[in-house]
Amino acid sequence: MTKEDASAALGVSKVQIWRLENKSNTVSAERLFEIADLYGVDPRKLLHGEKAAEAPHKLYARIGEVVAMVEEEAQRLDVKPPPHLVGEAVVEILRQETRQQTTPDITPLDAMKYQGLVSLLFKQISDL
């Protein structure tokens, strides 16, 4: 999103957007939530100031771990789930993993924690 897009969406000048990006201006709680909503991020991420390049890298790594874990569980159960069901499992696990976090966790994924969830989702296939 460009500064022009952000300024138009928030109803402020490009200079104000620049000041916010460079921490030259403070922001109200209400404005913080508007900005977070505009960019599709958790407002706590904006407060913590995590480097933008680190967060996506960690998230992509976690997504890879979750996809691998779901595929391994499908093999263990000897099922071939349709892609949409694999996607549902991945999304739900990521949702649970990030529910209380503002940044992607770097600890190893606990596959045992989600075996029941994946088994339940994939059981739908064998019940058909």
N, CA and C of each residue as an Amber inpcrd file, in Angstrom:
protein
   384
   0.8450000  -1.1720000   0.0000000   0.0000000   0.0000000   0.0000000
   0.8930000   1.2390000   0.0000000   0.5690000   2.1840000  -0.8290000
   1.3640000   3.4100000  -0.9210000   0.9510000   4.3920000   0.1710000
   1.7970000   5.3880000   0.3780000   1.4520000   6.4500000   1.3260000
   0.1790000   7.1640000   0.8830000   0.0200000   7.3090000  -0.4330000
  -1.1820000   7.9520000  -0.9660000  -2.4310000   7.1520000  -0.6040000
  -2.3450000   5.8270000  -0.7860000  -3.4770000   4.9580000  -0.4500000
  -3.8130000   5.0510000   1.0390000  -2.7720000   4.9670000   1.8660000
  -2.9800000   5.0190000   3.3160000  -3.5490000   6.3620000   3.7450000
  -3.0090000   7.4410000   3.1960000  -3.4990000   8.7670000   3.5900000
  -4.9580000   8.9540000   3.1790000  -5.3190000   8.4620000   2.0030000
  -6.7090000   8.5710000   1.5510000  -7.6380000   7.7350000   2.4340000
  -7.2100000   6.5220000   2.7550000  -8.0480000   5.6330000   3.5600000
  -8.2350000   6.1480000   4.9850000  -7.1980000   6.7980000   5.5210000
  -7.2720000   7.2880000   6.8960000  -7.7190000   8.7410000   6.9970000
  -7.7700000   9.4140000   5.8580000  -8.1850000  10.8120000   5.8620000
  -7.1520000  11.7490000   6.4540000  -5.8700000  11.4370000   6.2160000
  -4.7760000  12.2870000   6.6990000  -3.8340000  12.5700000   5.5350000
  -2.8910000  13.4750000   5.7500000  -1.9490000  13.8100000   4.6830000
  -0.8480000  12.7540000   4.5680000  -0.1590000  12.7560000   3.4160000
   0.9790000  11.8530000   3.2170000   2.0810000  12.1670000   4.2170000
   2.2110000  13.4390000   4.5740000   3.2250000  13.8420000   5.5570000
   2.9210000  13.1880000   6.9070000   1.6520000  13.1590000   7.2840000
   1.2840000  12.5190000   8.5470000   1.5830000  11.0190000   8.5130000
   1.3500000  10.3920000   7.3830000   1.6810000   8.9650000   7.2450000
   3.1840000   8.7770000   7.4040000   3.9640000   9.6270000   6.7530000
   5.4190000   9.5400000   6.8620000   5.8450000   9.7060000   8.3170000
   5.2600000  10.6710000   9.0130000   5.6040000  10.9060000  10.4230000
   5.2640000   9.6920000  11.2880000   4.1380000   9.0660000  11.0020000
   3.7710000   7.8640000  11.7490000   4.7660000   6.7360000  11.4900000
   5.1360000   6.5570000  10.2240000   6.0860000   5.5010000   9.8630000
   7.4420000   5.7190000  10.5200000   7.8260000   6.9690000  10.6780000
   9.1370000   7.3040000  11.2300000   9.0830000   7.6750000  12.7080000
   7.9680000   7.3800000  13.3420000   7.7800000   7.6000000  14.7730000
   7.9890000   9.0540000  15.1780000   7.6550000   9.9710000  14.2820000
   7.7540000  11.3940000  14.5840000   6.4750000  11.9090000  15.2210000
   5.4130000  11.1650000  15.1160000   4.1150000  11.5410000  15.6800000
   3.6290000  10.4340000  16.5940000   2.8850000  10.8170000  17.6190000
   2.2000000   9.8170000  18.4250000   0.8380000   9.5670000  17.7900000
   0.2210000   8.4860000  18.2040000  -1.0580000   8.1080000  17.6160000
  -2.0180000   7.7100000  18.7370000  -3.2720000   8.0690000  18.5740000
  -4.2820000   7.6890000  19.5690000  -4.5820000   6.1990000  19.4390000
  -5.1690000   5.6450000  20.4800000  -5.5460000   4.2290000  20.4380000
  -6.5350000   3.9720000  19.3050000  -7.4650000   4.8930000  19.1330000
  -8.4530000   4.7440000  18.0590000  -7.7720000   4.7150000  16.6930000
  -6.8240000   5.6140000  16.4690000  -6.1070000   5.6700000  15.1900000
  -5.2460000   4.4160000  15.0090000  -4.6530000   3.9280000  16.0980000
  -3.8440000   2.7130000  16.0330000  -4.6830000   1.5500000  15.5050000
  -5.9020000   1.4200000  16.0090000  -6.7790000   0.3430000  15.5520000
  -7.2040000   0.5490000  14.1010000  -7.4110000   1.7840000  13.6960000
  -7.7540000   2.0670000  12.2960000  -6.6040000   1.6650000  11.3730000
  -5.3830000   2.0090000  11.7760000  -4.2020000   1.6810000  10.9670000
  -4.0160000   0.1650000  10.9030000  -4.1460000  -0.4920000  12.0550000
  -4.0010000  -1.9490000  12.0900000  -5.0300000  -2.6180000  11.1900000
  -6.2550000  -2.1250000  11.2330000  -7.3110000  -2.6760000  10.3880000
  -6.9990000  -2.4500000   8.9090000  -6.5230000  -1.2610000   8.5920000
  -6.1900000  -0.9250000   7.2060000  -5.1220000  -1.8610000   6.6430000
  -4.0960000  -2.1510000   7.4550000  -2.9960000  -2.9980000   6.9980000
  -3.2270000  -4.4790000   7.2910000  -4.3120000  -4.7960000   7.9830000
  -4.6250000  -6.1940000   8.2660000  -3.6680000  -6.8450000   9.2380000
  -3.2370000  -6.0940000  10.2600000  -2.3200000  -6.6420000  11.2570000
  -2.9120000  -6.4640000  12.6510000  -2.3930000  -7.2270000  13.5840000
  -2.7800000  -7.1000000  14.9800000  -2.2240000  -5.7760000  15.5060000
  -3.0280000  -4.9610000  16.1840000  -2.5410000  -3.6730000  16.6920000
  -1.3190000  -3.8090000  17.5950000  -1.2000000  -4.9460000  18.2840000
  -0.0360000  -5.1470000  19.1600000   1.2570000  -5.2060000  18.3630000
   1.1960000  -5.6740000  17.1220000   2.3970000  -5.6990000  16.2840000
   2.9020000  -4.2920000  16.0310000   1.9670000  -3.3650000  15.8550000
   2.3640000  -1.9770000  15.6200000   3.0240000  -1.3890000  16.8580000
   2.5630000  -1.7850000  18.0270000   3.1420000  -1.2730000  19.2710000
   4.5250000  -1.8380000  19.5390000   4.7190000  -3.1090000  19.2060000
   6.0010000  -3.7520000  19.4890000   7.0900000  -3.3620000  18.5060000
   6.7170000  -2.9100000  17.3400000   7.6920000  -2.4330000  16.3640000
   8.6250000  -3.4920000  15.8240000   8.1460000  -4.7170000  15.6680000
   8.9840000  -5.7790000  15.1110000   9.4190000  -5.4010000  13.7050000
  10.6380000  -5.7310000  13.3670000  11.1330000  -5.4490000  12.0240000
  10.2520000  -6.1490000  11.0030000   9.8480000  -5.4130000  10.0130000
   8.9100000  -5.9320000   9.0170000   9.4420000  -7.1650000   8.3010000
  10.7350000  -7.2320000   8.0590000  11.2980000  -8.3560000   7.3100000
  11.3210000  -9.6390000   8.1290000  11.3870000  -9.5350000   9.4520000
  11.4700000 -10.7270000  10.2840000  10.1360000 -11.4510000  10.3880000
   9.0620000 -10.7130000  10.5710000   7.7560000 -11.3270000  10.8100000
   7.3140000 -12.2360000   9.6660000   7.3450000 -11.7880000   8.4090000
   6.9100000 -12.6890000   7.3390000   7.7830000 -13.9380000   7.2270000
   9.0840000 -13.7980000   7.4200000   9.9820000 -14.9450000   7.3220000
   9.6080000 -15.9970000   8.3690000   9.3670000 -15.5580000   9.5960000
   8.9800000 -16.4840000  10.6600000   7.6260000 -17.1190000  10.3520000
   6.7160000 -16.3110000   9.8610000   5.3870000 -16.8220000   9.5380000
   5.4520000 -17.8520000   8.4150000   6.2190000 -17.5640000   7.3780000
   6.3490000 -18.5090000   6.2620000   6.9700000 -19.8190000   6.7350000
   7.9530000 -19.7270000   7.6130000   8.5770000 -20.9390000   8.1450000
   7.5580000 -21.7550000   8.9380000   6.7320000 -21.0700000   9.7350000
   5.7180000 -21.7610000  10.5350000   4.6720000 -22.4070000   9.6270000
   4.2720000 -21.7250000   8.5810000   3.3030000 -22.2960000   7.6380000
   3.8720000 -23.5770000   7.0310000   5.1410000 -23.5460000   6.6480000
   5.7880000 -24.7360000   6.1020000   5.7780000 -25.8920000   7.0850000
   6.0600000 -25.5980000   8.3550000   6.0290000 -26.6340000   9.3930000
   4.6330000 -27.2420000   9.5250000   3.6240000 -26.3850000   9.5280000
   2.2500000 -26.8560000   9.7070000   1.8140000 -27.7060000   8.5170000
   2.1180000 -27.2630000   7.3070000   1.7570000 -28.0410000   6.1150000
   2.4320000 -29.4090000   6.1650000   3.7170000 -29.4450000   6.5080000
   4.4360000 -30.7160000   6.5920000   3.8130000 -31.6250000   7.6520000
   3.4600000 -31.0580000   8.7920000   2.8620000 -31.8440000   9.8620000
   1.5150000 -32.4180000   9.4330000   0.6960000 -31.6170000   8.7620000
  -0.6150000 -32.0850000   8.3000000  -0.4420000 -33.2020000   7.2700000
   0.4950000 -33.0370000   6.3540000   0.7470000 -34.0780000   5.3450000
   1.2530000 -35.3630000   5.9980000   2.1370000 -35.2410000   6.9960000
   2.6380000 -36.4240000   7.7020000   1.5010000 -37.1440000   8.4220000
   0.6040000 -36.3720000   9.0110000  -0.5340000 -36.9760000   9.7120000
  -1.4490000 -37.6940000   8.7200000  -1.6500000 -37.1290000   7.5460000
  -2.4600000 -37.7900000   6.5180000  -1.8210000 -39.1180000   6.1150000
  -0.4930000 -39.1230000   5.9740000   0.1980000 -40.3690000   5.6330000
   0.0630000 -41.3890000   6.7530000   0.2110000 -40.9150000   7.9880000
   0.0990000 -41.8170000   9.1410000  -1.2900000 -42.4480000   9.1990000
  -2.3180000 -41.6580000   8.8820000  -3.6960000 -42.1520000   8.8960000
  -4.0510000 -42.9240000   7.6290000  -3.1360000 -42.9040000   6.6610000
  -3.3330000 -43.5710000   5.3710000  -4.5980000 -43.0730000   4.6680000
  -4.7160000 -41.7310000   4.5980000  -5.8330000 -41.0990000   3.8920000
  -5.2780000 -40.1100000   2.8780000  -6.0880000 -39.8370000   1.8780000
  -5.7230000 -38.8390000   0.8700000  -6.7900000 -37.7490000   0.8840000
  -6.6200000 -36.7840000   1.8030000  -7.6430000 -35.7430000   1.9190000
  -7.6340000 -34.8070000   0.7180000  -8.8010000 -34.2810000   0.3610000
  -8.8360000 -33.3000000  -0.7280000  -8.1100000 -32.0220000  -0.2890000
  -7.5840000 -31.2730000  -1.2370000  -6.8180000 -30.0620000  -0.9060000
  -7.5490000 -29.0890000   0.0170000  -8.8710000 -28.9230000  -0.1650000
  -9.5790000 -27.9630000   0.6950000  -9.5680000 -28.3980000   2.1550000
  -9.5580000 -29.7120000   2.4110000  -9.5280000 -30.2070000   3.7780000
  -8.1400000 -30.0210000   4.3940000  -7.1120000 -30.2220000   3.5900000
  -5.7500000 -29.9450000   4.0540000  -5.6420000 -28.4630000   4.4110000
  -6.1880000 -27.6210000   3.5490000  -6.1730000 -26.1840000   3.8080000
  -6.8900000 -25.8230000   5.0940000  -8.0530000 -26.4290000   5.3360000
  -8.7950000 -26.1730000   6.5770000  -7.9600000 -26.5430000   7.7950000
  -7.2920000 -27.6890000   7.7290000  -6.4670000 -28.1310000   8.8530000
  -5.3210000 -27.1570000   9.0960000  -4.6470000 -26.7510000   8.0340000
  -3.5200000 -25.8230000   8.1570000  -3.9850000 -24.4980000   8.7530000
  -5.0740000 -23.9630000   8.2320000  -5.5770000 -22.6720000   8.7200000
  -5.9720000 -22.7600000  10.1900000  -6.6580000 -23.8220000  10.5790000
  -7.0940000 -23.9440000  11.9740000  -5.9030000 -24.0780000  12.9160000
  -4.9050000 -24.8380000  12.5220000  -3.7180000 -24.9810000  13.3670000
  -2.9910000 -23.6460000  13.4880000  -2.8250000 -22.9480000  12.3840000
  -2.1720000 -21.6350000  12.4410000  -2.9810000 -20.6680000  13.2970000
  -4.2860000 -20.7320000  13.1960000  -5.1430000 -19.8640000  14.0130000
  -4.9110000 -20.1490000  15.4970000  -4.8670000 -21.4140000  15.8600000
  -4.6420000 -21.7700000  17.2600000  -3.2330000 -21.4070000  17.7080000
  -2.2670000 -21.5960000  16.8360000  -0.8750000 -21.2730000  17.1710000
  -0.6730000 -19.7820000  17.4140000  -1.3930000 -18.9540000  16.6850000
  -1.1540000 -17.5100000  16.7650000  -2.1990000 -16.7650000  17.5800000
  -3.1400000 -17.4620000  18.1440000  -4.2380000 -16.8120000  18.8740000
  -3.7400000 -15.8680000  19.9600000  -2.7680000 -16.2710000  20.7350000
  -2.2900000 -15.4540000  21.8520000  -0.9790000 -14.7380000  21.5490000
  -0.5070000 -14.8270000  20.3170000   0.7920000 -14.2510000  19.9840000
   0.6460000 -13.0430000  19.0880000   1.6310000 -12.1600000  19.1960000
   1.6580000 -11.0200000  18.2840000   2.7040000 -11.2250000  17.2030000
   3.6100000 -12.1780000  17.4150000   4.6070000 -12.5070000  16.4000000
   4.6610000 -14.0230000  16.2740000   5.0280000 -14.5370000  15.1120000
   5.1300000 -15.9840000  14.9550000   6.1450000 -16.5700000  15.9310000
   5.7930000 -17.6740000  16.5310000   6.6510000 -18.3330000  17.5000000
   7.8070000 -19.0210000  16.7840000   8.9660000 -19.0420000  17.4330000
  10.1120000 -19.7070000  16.8180000  10.3940000 -21.0560000  17.4690000
   9.5900000 -21.4510000  18.4580000   9.7700000 -22.7600000  19.0640000
   9.2430000 -23.8210000  18.1020000   9.7790000 -25.0380000  18.2040000
   9.3200000 -26.0940000  17.3000000   7.8210000 -26.3530000  17.4580000
   7.1920000 -26.7120000  16.3710000   5.7650000 -27.0150000  16.3610000
   5.5240000 -28.3190000  17.1080000   4.5710000 -28.3330000  18.0160000
   4.2100000 -29.5340000  18.7660000   3.1310000 -30.2880000  17.9950000
   3.5560000 -31.2290000  17.1660000   2.6260000 -31.9620000  16.3020000
   1.6170000 -32.7650000  17.1120000   2.0330000 -33.3010000  18.2450000
   1.1370000 -34.1070000  19.0790000  -0.0810000 -33.2970000  19.5270000
   0.1200000 -32.0180000  19.7040000  -0.9490000 -31.1310000  20.1680000
  -2.1130000 -31.0760000  19.1720000  -1.8070000 -31.3000000  17.8860000
  -2.8180000 -31.1380000  16.8430000  -3.2180000 -32.4310000  16.1510000
  -2.6710000 -33.5620000  16.5730000  -3.0130000 -34.8250000  15.9240000
  -4.5070000 -35.1120000  15.9860000  -5.1160000 -34.8420000  17.1260000
  -6.5500000 -35.0920000  17.2750000  -7.3810000 -34.2530000  16.3210000
  -7.0150000 -32.9880000  16.1930000  -7.7320000 -32.0850000  15.2900000
  -7.6370000 -32.5710000  13.8490000  -6.4260000 -32.9010000  13.4270000
  -6.2180000 -33.3460000  12.0500000  -6.9320000 -34.6780000  11.8190000
  -6.8300000 -35.5790000  12.7780000  -7.5140000 -36.8740000  12.6490000
  -9.0150000 -36.6870000  12.5170000  -9.5760000 -35.7950000  13.3210000
 -11.0140000 -35.5390000  13.2640000 -11.4270000 -34.9750000  11.9080000
 -10.6680000 -34.0100000  11.4060000 -10.9760000 -33.4400000  10.0890000
 -10.8750000 -34.4910000   8.9860000  -9.8100000 -35.2850000   9.0430000
  -9.5900000 -36.2650000   7.9890000 -10.5070000 -37.4770000   8.1250000
 -11.0660000 -37.6950000   9.3040000 -12.0120000 -38.7910000   9.4980000
 -13.2480000 -38.5720000   8.6260000 -13.5290000 -37.3220000   8.3050000
 -14.6660000 -37.0100000   7.4390000 -14.5690000 -37.7600000   6.1100000
 -13.3550000 -37.9750000   5.6430000 -13.1480000 -38.6500000   4.3550000
 -13.5540000 -40.1130000   4.4580000 -13.0920000 -40.7620000   5.5350000
 -13.3720000 -42.1910000   5.6680000 -14.8390000 -42.4580000   5.9900000
 -15.5520000 -41.4520000   6.4990000 -16.9730000 -41.6190000   6.8120000
 -17.8590000 -41.4960000   5.5780000 -17.3100000 -41.0140000   4.4750000
 -18.1110000 -40.8260000   3.2540000 -18.3750000 -42.1230000   2.5350000
